[in-house]
Amino acid sequence: MERTRDIHVSLPDTLLESLDRVARERRVRRAQLVREAVAGFLSRVEAERVQREMADYVEALADHSEDFVAETDAHTVHRLLRETKW
């Protein structure tokens, strides 16, 4: 099992009341909800980072994509002409 550590977090009353209400509804401890919330948040942050990196990568390749498409189209046409039985 993964090692855990205790932390102290101050929450506004309204947030704590909502946390307690959801914990009661789900019949879980408050700490479990906090762990789930933090894990979900970190997962979304990581997904956003990956999306930004992918967008940057696509943008960097955008200048070359027209050449790639033209070369690929030309290659496909040549291959089809070569392989088609007339």
Gaussian input, Z-matrix of N, CA and C with variables (Angstrom, degrees):
# hf/3-21g

backbone

0 1
 N
 C     1     B1
 C     2     B2     1     A1
 N     3     B3     2     A2     1     D1
 C     4     B4     3     A3     2     D2
 C     5     B5     4     A4     3     D3
 N     6     B6     5     A5     4     D4
 C     7     B7     6     A6     5     D5
 C     8     B8     7     A7     6     D6
 N     9     B9     8     A8     7     D7
 C    10    B10     9     A9     8     D8
 C    11    B11    10    A10     9     D9
 N    12    B12    11    A11    10    D10
 C    13    B13    12    A12    11    D11
 C    14    B14    13    A13    12    D12
 N    15    B15    14    A14    13    D13
 C    16    B16    15    A15    14    D14
 C    17    B17    16    A16    15    D15
 N    18    B18    17    A17    16    D16
 C    19    B19    18    A18    17    D17
 C    20    B20    19    A19    18    D18
 N    21    B21    20    A20    19    D19
 C    22    B22    21    A21    20    D20
 C    23    B23    22    A22    21    D21
 N    24    B24    23    A23    22    D22
 C    25    B25    24    A24    23    D23
 C    26    B26    25    A25    24    D24
 N    27    B27    26    A26    25    D25
 C    28    B28    27    A27    26    D26
 C    29    B29    28    A28    27    D27
 N    30    B30    29    A29    28    D28
 C    31    B31    30    A30    29    D29
 C    32    B32    31    A31    30    D30
 N    33    B33    32    A32    31    D31
 C    34    B34    33    A33    32    D32
 C    35    B35    34    A34    33    D33
 N    36    B36    35    A35    34    D34
 C    37    B37    36    A36    35    D35
 C    38    B38    37    A37    36    D36
 N    39    B39    38    A38    37    D37
 C    40    B40    39    A39    38    D38
 C    41    B41    40    A40    39    D39
 N    42    B42    41    A41    40    D40
 C    43    B43    42    A42    41    D41
 C    44    B44    43    A43    42    D42
 N    45    B45    44    A44    43    D43
 C    46    B46    45    A45    44    D44
 C    47    B47    46    A46    45    D45
 N    48    B48    47    A47    46    D46
 C    49    B49    48    A48    47    D47
 C    50    B50    49    A49    48    D48
 N    51    B51    50    A50    49    D49
 C    52    B52    51    A51    50    D50
 C    53    B53    52    A52    51    D51
 N    54    B54    53    A53    52    D52
 C    55    B55    54    A54    53    D53
 C    56    B56    55    A55    54    D54
 N    57    B57    56    A56    55    D55
 C    58    B58    57    A57    56    D56
 C    59    B59    58    A58    57    D57
 N    60    B60    59    A59    58    D58
 C    61    B61    60    A60    59    D59
 C    62    B62    61    A61    60    D60
 N    63    B63    62    A62    61    D61
 C    64    B64    63    A63    62    D62
 C    65    B65    64    A64    63    D63
 N    66    B66    65    A65    64    D64
 C    67    B67    66    A66    65    D65
 C    68    B68    67    A67    66    D66
 N    69    B69    68    A68    67    D67
 C    70    B70    69    A69    68    D68
 C    71    B71    70    A70    69    D69
 N    72    B72    71    A71    70    D70
 C    73    B73    72    A72    71    D71
 C    74    B74    73    A73    72    D72
 N    75    B75    74    A74    73    D73
 C    76    B76    75    A75    74    D74
 C    77    B77    76    A76    75    D75
 N    78    B78    77    A77    76    D76
 C    79    B79    78    A78    77    D77
 C    80    B80    79    A79    78    D78
 N    81    B81    80    A80    79    D79
 C    82    B82    81    A81    80    D80
 C    83    B83    82    A82    81    D81
 N    84    B84    83    A83    82    D82
 C    85    B85    84    A84    83    D83
 C    86    B86    85    A85    84    D84
 N    87    B87    86    A86    85    D85
 C    88    B88    87    A87    86    D86
 C    89    B89    88    A88    87    D87
 N    90    B90    89    A89    88    D88
 C    91    B91    90    A90    89    D89
 C    92    B92    91    A91    90    D90
 N    93    B93    92    A92    91    D91
 C    94    B94    93    A93    92    D92
 C    95    B95    94    A94    93    D93
 N    96    B96    95    A95    94    D94
 C    97    B97    96    A96    95    D95
 C    98    B98    97    A97    96    D96
 N    99    B99    98    A98    97    D97
 C   100   B100    99    A99    98    D98
 C   101   B101   100   A100    99    D99
 N   102   B102   101   A101   100   D100
 C   103   B103   102   A102   101   D101
 C   104   B104   103   A103   102   D102
 N   105   B105   104   A104   103   D103
 C   106   B106   105   A105   104   D104
 C   107   B107   106   A106   105   D105
 N   108   B108   107   A107   106   D106
 C   109   B109   108   A108   107   D107
 C   110   B110   109   A109   108   D108
 N   111   B111   110   A110   109   D109
 C   112   B112   111   A111   110   D110
 C   113   B113   112   A112   111   D111
 N   114   B114   113   A113   112   D112
 C   115   B115   114   A114   113   D113
 C   116   B116   115   A115   114   D114
 N   117   B117   116   A116   115   D115
 C   118   B118   117   A117   116   D116
 C   119   B119   118   A118   117   D117
 N   120   B120   119   A119   118   D118
 C   121   B121   120   A120   119   D119
 C   122   B122   121   A121   120   D120
 N   123   B123   122   A122   121   D121
 C   124   B124   123   A123   122   D122
 C   125   B125   124   A124   123   D123
 N   126   B126   125   A125   124   D124
 C   127   B127   126   A126   125   D125
 C   128   B128   127   A127   126   D126
 N   129   B129   128   A128   127   D127
 C   130   B130   129   A129   128   D128
 C   131   B131   130   A130   129   D129
 N   132   B132   131   A131   130   D130
 C   133   B133   132   A132   131   D131
 C   134   B134   133   A133   132   D132
 N   135   B135   134   A134   133   D133
 C   136   B136   135   A135   134   D134
 C   137   B137   136   A136   135   D135
 N   138   B138   137   A137   136   D136
 C   139   B139   138   A138   137   D137
 C   140   B140   139   A139   138   D138
 N   141   B141   140   A140   139   D139
 C   142   B142   141   A141   140   D140
 C   143   B143   142   A142   141   D141
 N   144   B144   143   A143   142   D142
 C   145   B145   144   A144   143   D143
 C   146   B146   145   A145   144   D144
 N   147   B147   146   A146   145   D145
 C   148   B148   147   A147   146   D146
 C   149   B149   148   A148   147   D147
 N   150   B150   149   A149   148   D148
 C   151   B151   150   A150   149   D149
 C   152   B152   151   A151   150   D150
 N   153   B153   152   A152   151   D151
 C   154   B154   153   A153   152   D152
 C   155   B155   154   A154   153   D153
 N   156   B156   155   A155   154   D154
 C   157   B157   156   A156   155   D155
 C   158   B158   157   A157   156   D156
 N   159   B159   158   A158   157   D157
 C   160   B160   159   A159   158   D158
 C   161   B161   160   A160   159   D159
 N   162   B162   161   A161   160   D160
 C   163   B163   162   A162   161   D161
 C   164   B164   163   A163   162   D162
 N   165   B165   164   A164   163   D163
 C   166   B166   165   A165   164   D164
 C   167   B167   166   A166   165   D165
 N   168   B168   167   A167   166   D166
 C   169   B169   168   A168   167   D167
 C   170   B170   169   A169   168   D168
 N   171   B171   170   A170   169   D169
 C   172   B172   171   A171   170   D170
 C   173   B173   172   A172   171   D171
 N   174   B174   173   A173   172   D172
 C   175   B175   174   A174   173   D173
 C   176   B176   175   A175   174   D174
 N   177   B177   176   A176   175   D175
 C   178   B178   177   A177   176   D176
 C   179   B179   178   A178   177   D177
 N   180   B180   179   A179   178   D178
 C   181   B181   180   A180   179   D179
 C   182   B182   181   A181   180   D180
 N   183   B183   182   A182   181   D181
 C   184   B184   183   A183   182   D182
 C   185   B185   184   A184   183   D183
 N   186   B186   185   A185   184   D184
 C   187   B187   186   A186   185   D185
 C   188   B188   187   A187   186   D186
 N   189   B189   188   A188   187   D187
 C   190   B190   189   A189   188   D188
 C   191   B191   190   A190   189   D189
 N   192   B192   191   A191   190   D190
 C   193   B193   192   A192   191   D191
 C   194   B194   193   A193   192   D192
 N   195   B195   194   A194   193   D193
 C   196   B196   195   A195   194   D194
 C   197   B197   196   A196   195   D195
 N   198   B198   197   A197   196   D196
 C   199   B199   198   A198   197   D197
 C   200   B200   199   A199   198   D198
 N   201   B201   200   A200   199   D199
 C   202   B202   201   A201   200   D200
 C   203   B203   202   A202   201   D201
 N   204   B204   203   A203   202   D202
 C   205   B205   204   A204   203   D203
 C   206   B206   205   A205   204   D204
 N   207   B207   206   A206   205   D205
 C   208   B208   207   A207   206   D206
 C   209   B209   208   A208   207   D207
 N   210   B210   209   A209   208   D208
 C   211   B211   210   A210   209   D209
 C   212   B212   211   A211   210   D210
 N   213   B213   212   A212   211   D211
 C   214   B214   213   A213   212   D212
 C   215   B215   214   A214   213   D213
 N   216   B216   215   A215   214   D214
 C   217   B217   216   A216   215   D215
 C   218   B218   217   A217   216   D216
 N   219   B219   218   A218   217   D217
 C   220   B220   219   A219   218   D218
 C   221   B221   220   A220   219   D219
 N   222   B222   221   A221   220   D220
 C   223   B223   222   A222   221   D221
 C   224   B224   223   A223   222   D222
 N   225   B225   224   A224   223   D223
 C   226   B226   225   A225   224   D224
 C   227   B227   226   A226   225   D225
 N   228   B228   227   A227   226   D226
 C   229   B229   228   A228   227   D227
 C   230   B230   229   A229   228   D228
 N   231   B231   230   A230   229   D229
 C   232   B232   231   A231   230   D230
 C   233   B233   232   A232   231   D231
 N   234   B234   233   A233   232   D232
 C   235   B235   234   A234   233   D233
 C   236   B236   235   A235   234   D234
 N   237   B237   236   A236   235   D235
 C   238   B238   237   A237   236   D236
 C   239   B239   238   A238   237   D237
 N   240   B240   239   A239   238   D238
 C   241   B241   240   A240   239   D239
 C   242   B242   241   A241   240   D240
 N   243   B243   242   A242   241   D241
 C   244   B244   243   A243   242   D242
 C   245   B245   244   A244   243   D243
 N   246   B246   245   A245   244   D244
 C   247   B247   246   A246   245   D245
 C   248   B248   247   A247   246   D246
 N   249   B249   248   A248   247   D247
 C   250   B250   249   A249   248   D248
 C   251   B251   250   A250   249   D249
 N   252   B252   251   A251   250   D250
 C   253   B253   252   A252   251   D251
 C   254   B254   253   A253   252   D252
 N   255   B255   254   A254   253   D253
 C   256   B256   255   A255   254   D254
 C   257   B257   256   A256   255   D255

   B1=1.4380
   B2=1.5266
   B3=1.3162
   B4=1.4590
   B5=1.5250
   B6=1.3138
   B7=1.4657
   B8=1.5270
   B9=1.2982
   B10=1.4640
   B11=1.5210
   B12=1.3260
   B13=1.4588
   B14=1.5131
   B15=1.3016
   B16=1.4606
   B17=1.5238
   B18=1.3386
   B19=1.4571
   B20=1.5246
   B21=1.3028
   B22=1.4639
   B23=1.5201
   B24=1.3299
   B25=1.4606
   B26=1.5189
   B27=1.3134
   B28=1.4669
   B29=1.5216
   B30=1.3325
   B31=1.4617
   B32=1.5223
   B33=1.3187
   B34=1.4666
   B35=1.5304
   B36=1.3230
   B37=1.4663
   B38=1.5261
   B39=1.3166
   B40=1.4717
   B41=1.5247
   B42=1.3281
   B43=1.4639
   B44=1.5246
   B45=1.3159
   B46=1.4620
   B47=1.5261
   B48=1.3217
   B49=1.4679
   B50=1.5287
   B51=1.3181
   B52=1.4724
   B53=1.5204
   B54=1.3220
   B55=1.4613
   B56=1.5256
   B57=1.3145
   B58=1.4649
   B59=1.5320
   B60=1.3211
   B61=1.4702
   B62=1.5272
   B63=1.3363
   B64=1.4639
   B65=1.5252
   B66=1.3130
   B67=1.4698
   B68=1.5265
   B69=1.3283
   B70=1.4748
   B71=1.5290
   B72=1.3299
   B73=1.4672
   B74=1.5277
   B75=1.3079
   B76=1.4718
   B77=1.5221
   B78=1.3017
   B79=1.4704
   B80=1.5366
   B81=1.3102
   B82=1.4653
   B83=1.5233
   B84=1.3027
   B85=1.4597
   B86=1.5303
   B87=1.2938
   B88=1.4609
   B89=1.5359
   B90=1.3268
   B91=1.4671
   B92=1.5263
   B93=1.3345
   B94=1.4668
   B95=1.5256
   B96=1.3275
   B97=1.4652
   B98=1.5232
   B99=1.3192
   B100=1.4652
   B101=1.5260
   B102=1.3346
   B103=1.4707
   B104=1.5225
   B105=1.3458
   B106=1.4675
   B107=1.5254
   B108=1.3290
   B109=1.4664
   B110=1.5252
   B111=1.3244
   B112=1.4647
   B113=1.5233
   B114=1.3300
   B115=1.4679
   B116=1.5270
   B117=1.3256
   B118=1.4606
   B119=1.5144
   B120=1.3272
   B121=1.4612
   B122=1.5229
   B123=1.3293
   B124=1.4619
   B125=1.5219
   B126=1.3073
   B127=1.4632
   B128=1.5245
   B129=1.3322
   B130=1.4705
   B131=1.5251
   B132=1.3287
   B133=1.4635
   B134=1.5276
   B135=1.3268
   B136=1.4668
   B137=1.5207
   B138=1.3314
   B139=1.4670
   B140=1.5258
   B141=1.3236
   B142=1.4642
   B143=1.5213
   B144=1.3339
   B145=1.4666
   B146=1.5152
   B147=1.3267
   B148=1.4640
   B149=1.5253
   B150=1.3312
   B151=1.4630
   B152=1.5229
   B153=1.3367
   B154=1.4712
   B155=1.5179
   B156=1.3336
   B157=1.4625
   B158=1.5217
   B159=1.3299
   B160=1.4640
   B161=1.5263
   B162=1.3248
   B163=1.4636
   B164=1.5242
   B165=1.3269
   B166=1.4634
   B167=1.5229
   B168=1.3214
   B169=1.4671
   B170=1.5245
   B171=1.3296
   B172=1.4662
   B173=1.5204
   B174=1.3256
   B175=1.4642
   B176=1.5250
   B177=1.3271
   B178=1.4647
   B179=1.5211
   B180=1.3253
   B181=1.4629
   B182=1.5238
   B183=1.3191
   B184=1.4666
   B185=1.5197
   B186=1.3227
   B187=1.4647
   B188=1.5181
   B189=1.3150
   B190=1.4585
   B191=1.5202
   B192=1.3133
   B193=1.4629
   B194=1.5195
   B195=1.3231
   B196=1.4646
   B197=1.5246
   B198=1.3299
   B199=1.4671
   B200=1.5214
   B201=1.3330
   B202=1.4616
   B203=1.5210
   B204=1.3381
   B205=1.4638
   B206=1.5182
   B207=1.3163
   B208=1.4690
   B209=1.5223
   B210=1.3307
   B211=1.4653
   B212=1.5207
   B213=1.3135
   B214=1.4598
   B215=1.5180
   B216=1.3273
   B217=1.4662
   B218=1.5205
   B219=1.3221
   B220=1.4628
   B221=1.5247
   B222=1.3105
   B223=1.4594
   B224=1.5238
   B225=1.3200
   B226=1.4671
   B227=1.5170
   B228=1.3186
   B229=1.4703
   B230=1.5220
   B231=1.3105
   B232=1.4738
   B233=1.5252
   B234=1.3214
   B235=1.4639
   B236=1.5181
   B237=1.3140
   B238=1.4682
   B239=1.5233
   B240=1.3175
   B241=1.4718
   B242=1.5246
   B243=1.2992
   B244=1.4586
   B245=1.5284
   B246=1.3353
   B247=1.4587
   B248=1.5248
   B249=1.3091
   B250=1.4668
   B251=1.5200
   B252=1.3291
   B253=1.4661
   B254=1.5161
   B255=1.3029
   B256=1.4657
   B257=1.4735
   A1=110.09
   A2=115.62
   A3=120.18
   A4=110.97
   A5=114.87
   A6=120.88
   A7=109.45
   A8=117.35
   A9=121.90
   A10=109.83
   A11=115.40
   A12=121.71
   A13=108.85
   A14=115.07
   A15=120.86
   A16=109.71
   A17=115.30
   A18=121.09
   A19=107.80
   A20=115.35
   A21=120.48
   A22=107.39
   A23=116.48
   A24=121.60
   A25=108.30
   A26=116.05
   A27=120.52
   A28=108.47
   A29=116.11
   A30=121.56
   A31=109.95
   A32=116.97
   A33=119.22
   A34=109.46
   A35=116.39
   A36=121.24
   A37=112.30
   A38=117.23
   A39=119.63
   A40=111.54
   A41=116.13
   A42=119.61
   A43=110.73
   A44=116.71
   A45=120.98
   A46=111.20
   A47=116.97
   A48=120.33
   A49=110.87
   A50=116.67
   A51=120.18
   A52=110.91
   A53=116.07
   A54=120.82
   A55=110.43
   A56=116.69
   A57=120.83
   A58=111.57
   A59=116.76
   A60=120.36
   A61=110.52
   A62=116.51
   A63=120.05
   A64=110.30
   A65=117.54
   A66=120.82
   A67=110.47
   A68=116.41
   A69=119.44
   A70=110.69
   A71=116.46
   A72=120.31
   A73=111.59
   A74=116.22
   A75=120.47
   A76=113.00
   A77=115.24
   A78=121.30
   A79=111.89
   A80=114.48
   A81=121.16
   A82=108.19
   A83=114.69
   A84=119.32
   A85=109.94
   A86=113.43
   A87=121.62
   A88=110.70
   A89=117.18
   A90=121.41
   A91=111.65
   A92=116.92
   A93=120.26
   A94=110.45
   A95=116.69
   A96=119.97
   A97=111.35
   A98=116.29
   A99=119.91
   A100=109.73
   A101=117.75
   A102=120.79
   A103=110.69
   A104=116.20
   A105=120.24
   A106=111.34
   A107=116.32
   A108=120.26
   A109=111.28
   A110=116.66
   A111=120.40
   A112=110.13
   A113=117.39
   A114=120.61
   A115=110.65
   A116=117.14
   A117=120.59
   A118=111.93
   A119=116.54
   A120=120.84
   A121=110.87
   A122=116.92
   A123=120.40
   A124=111.43
   A125=117.31
   A126=121.18
   A127=110.41
   A128=117.15
   A129=120.82
   A130=111.14
   A131=117.15
   A132=120.77
   A133=109.98
   A134=117.13
   A135=121.26
   A136=110.62
   A137=117.53
   A138=120.88
   A139=110.56
   A140=117.43
   A141=120.99
   A142=110.87
   A143=117.04
   A144=120.92
   A145=110.31
   A146=116.87
   A147=121.07
   A148=110.12
   A149=117.42
   A150=120.42
   A151=111.06
   A152=117.12
   A153=120.04
   A154=110.74
   A155=116.92
   A156=120.23
   A157=110.97
   A158=116.69
   A159=120.22
   A160=110.47
   A161=117.53
   A162=120.86
   A163=110.38
   A164=117.12
   A165=120.71
   A166=110.70
   A167=116.68
   A168=121.75
   A169=110.50
   A170=116.49
   A171=120.64
   A172=110.09
   A173=116.47
   A174=119.99
   A175=110.85
   A176=116.55
   A177=120.20
   A178=111.14
   A179=117.13
   A180=120.63
   A181=112.79
   A182=117.40
   A183=120.87
   A184=111.99
   A185=117.36
   A186=119.90
   A187=112.04
   A188=117.27
   A189=121.53
   A190=112.93
   A191=117.75
   A192=120.32
   A193=112.34
   A194=117.63
   A195=119.97
   A196=110.58
   A197=116.82
   A198=120.71
   A199=110.61
   A200=116.38
   A201=120.35
   A202=110.85
   A203=116.37
   A204=120.09
   A205=110.19
   A206=117.50
   A207=120.68
   A208=110.86
   A209=116.87
   A210=120.37
   A211=110.98
   A212=116.95
   A213=120.84
   A214=110.74
   A215=117.13
   A216=120.58
   A217=110.80
   A218=116.54
   A219=120.22
   A220=110.33
   A221=117.10
   A222=120.87
   A223=110.33
   A224=117.06
   A225=121.40
   A226=110.91
   A227=117.09
   A228=120.92
   A229=109.87
   A230=117.86
   A231=121.12
   A232=110.99
   A233=116.91
   A234=119.87
   A235=110.86
   A236=117.37
   A237=120.36
   A238=111.60
   A239=116.24
   A240=119.20
   A241=110.55
   A242=116.56
   A243=121.44
   A244=111.11
   A245=117.95
   A246=121.23
   A247=114.13
   A248=117.81
   A249=120.44
   A250=109.98
   A251=115.02
   A252=119.78
   A253=107.50
   A254=116.46
   A255=121.94
   A256=110.03
   D1=142.44
   D2=-178.48
   D3=-67.95
   D4=139.97
   D5=179.10
   D6=-66.40
   D7=141.48
   D8=177.52
   D9=-119.21
   D10=158.22
   D11=177.82
   D12=-134.25
   D13=150.78
   D14=177.66
   D15=-87.25
   D16=141.86
   D17=172.08
   D18=-132.33
   D19=161.65
   D20=177.63
   D21=-115.04
   D22=127.53
   D23=179.97
   D24=-131.48
   D25=127.44
   D26=175.13
   D27=-89.94
   D28=132.74
   D29=-179.71
   D30=-124.57
   D31=146.12
   D32=173.04
   D33=-62.66
   D34=152.08
   D35=-177.97
   D36=-53.86
   D37=-43.33
   D38=-176.77
   D39=-63.85
   D40=-38.57
   D41=179.02
   D42=-68.74
   D43=-41.39
   D44=178.36
   D45=-64.50
   D46=-39.85
   D47=177.78
   D48=-63.05
   D49=-41.60
   D50=177.66
   D51=-65.45
   D52=-41.14
   D53=178.41
   D54=-61.18
   D55=-46.07
   D56=179.46
   D57=-63.61
   D58=-40.07
   D59=179.72
   D60=-62.12
   D61=-46.79
   D62=-179.79
   D63=-66.43
   D64=-38.54
   D65=177.92
   D66=-60.41
   D67=-42.97
   D68=177.76
   D69=-64.36
   D70=-44.78
   D71=-179.16
   D72=-60.58
   D73=-39.06
   D74=-178.84
   D75=-89.19
   D76=-7.84
   D77=-178.05
   D78=57.49
   D79=47.70
   D80=176.01
   D81=-130.81
   D82=165.81
   D83=178.24
   D84=-76.46
   D85=154.27
   D86=178.13
   D87=-55.20
   D88=-44.00
   D89=-178.24
   D90=-60.16
   D91=-36.16
   D92=178.86
   D93=-62.86
   D94=-43.14
   D95=178.32
   D96=-63.43
   D97=-40.81
   D98=179.17
   D99=-63.51
   D100=-43.43
   D101=177.64
   D102=-59.28
   D103=-46.03
   D104=179.80
   D105=-62.50
   D106=-41.65
   D107=-179.61
   D108=-64.63
   D109=-44.25
   D110=179.60
   D111=-65.29
   D112=-43.75
   D113=179.24
   D114=-61.73
   D115=-42.89
   D116=178.51
   D117=-63.85
   D118=-42.58
   D119=178.56
   D120=-62.03
   D121=-47.81
   D122=-179.31
   D123=-64.07
   D124=-34.97
   D125=176.57
   D126=-63.47
   D127=-43.69
   D128=178.42
   D129=-65.28
   D130=-40.74
   D131=178.28
   D132=-60.75
   D133=-43.74
   D134=179.17
   D135=-64.52
   D136=-42.51
   D137=178.81
   D138=-62.30
   D139=-40.48
   D140=177.55
   D141=-63.96
   D142=-39.59
   D143=178.66
   D144=-62.64
   D145=-45.34
   D146=179.69
   D147=-63.41
   D148=-41.65
   D149=178.56
   D150=-62.52
   D151=-41.31
   D152=177.49
   D153=-62.74
   D154=-43.98
   D155=179.39
   D156=-62.45
   D157=-41.33
   D158=178.69
   D159=-65.24
   D160=-42.17
   D161=178.80
   D162=-63.12
   D163=-41.74
   D164=177.26
   D165=-62.38
   D166=-42.08
   D167=179.53
   D168=-63.18
   D169=-46.32
   D170=179.52
   D171=-62.83
   D172=-41.63
   D173=179.41
   D174=-63.66
   D175=-39.50
   D176=179.01
   D177=-65.17
   D178=-32.64
   D179=-179.80
   D180=-85.94
   D181=-11.65
   D182=-174.46
   D183=-57.69
   D184=-37.56
   D185=179.84
   D186=-63.37
   D187=-27.68
   D188=-176.79
   D189=-98.04
   D190=-10.39
   D191=-173.34
   D192=-66.03
   D193=-35.55
   D194=179.61
   D195=-61.85
   D196=-43.92
   D197=177.63
   D198=-63.09
   D199=-42.05
   D200=-179.39
   D201=-62.07
   D202=-45.38
   D203=-179.86
   D204=-63.03
   D205=-43.48
   D206=179.65
   D207=-62.41
   D208=-44.81
   D209=179.28
   D210=-65.04
   D211=-41.51
   D212=179.70
   D213=-65.17
   D214=-44.34
   D215=177.86
   D216=-60.93
   D217=-44.96
   D218=-179.68
   D219=-63.32
   D220=-42.67
   D221=179.30
   D222=-62.53
   D223=-42.47
   D224=179.82
   D225=-63.31
   D226=-43.69
   D227=178.96
   D228=-62.16
   D229=-47.28
   D230=179.55
   D231=-60.81
   D232=-42.32
   D233=179.48
   D234=-64.62
   D235=-43.95
   D236=178.90
   D237=-62.93
   D238=-41.83
   D239=178.01
   D240=-63.34
   D241=-39.73
   D242=-178.32
   D243=-70.39
   D244=-38.32
   D245=-173.24
   D246=-92.20
   D247=-12.91
   D248=-178.25
   D249=-80.12
   D250=133.47
   D251=176.39
   D252=-88.35
   D253=119.79
   D254=-177.04
   D255=-92.81

